[in-house]
Amino acid sequence: MDSVTCQTCGIRVQVVKFSPAHTSVQWSAAAAGHCIELADNGGGPVRGCTALRACIENAVTAGAVGLSTRDRDLL
């Protein structure tokens, strides 16, 4: 997993990408409690943070987060 920091609120999460369409994000309790978009949900369901999603995609484009395979992760 790679660390990615949100440029909007500064939280840091752990990220792994298994494919261009599959991103797994591991949130700590502190990060989830500090995320602006998660806090603004009014108690309803949230699919994620769009600001963080953009930061993750930027990190992928910059090469800071690479595509992983499940086989390699099991080693």
Helices and strands as residue ranges (DSSP letters): E 2-5, E 12-19, E 22-26, H 29-34, H 36-39, H 50-62, H 70-73
